[in-house]
Amino acid sequence: MEVLINIIGWTGSVMVVAAYGLNSYQKLTSTSLAFLLLNLVGGIFLIIYSAYYSAFANTFINVVWVIIAVPAIIAYARRQK
């Protein structure tokens, strides 16, 4: 189980950093679905990882990260209609 949690944690970290990096180099916009999903899924993975290891400060920041991403994805979906 611990190996799976570590894989989830590393995957989440890569996803969040990739979103930030791609946005910083203007390969993704902050309103693109890819950017939003990378942040959402990456944040969820990091919540799982940090909660497993009882790193609650890290869990908190990732919960906030996900709370920001969800309405942004909803707004994106509304714009597409």
GIWO-V894157 format. One record per helix or strand of 2 or more residues. SS is the DSSP state (hx for helix, st for strand). FROM is the first residue (numbers start at 1). TO is the last residue. If there is no record, write none. Layout:
# GIWO-V894157
ss=(SS,SS)
from=(FROM,FROM)
to=(TO,TO)
This chain:
# GIWO-V894157
ss=(hx,hx,hx)
from=(2,33,56)
to=(24,52,80)
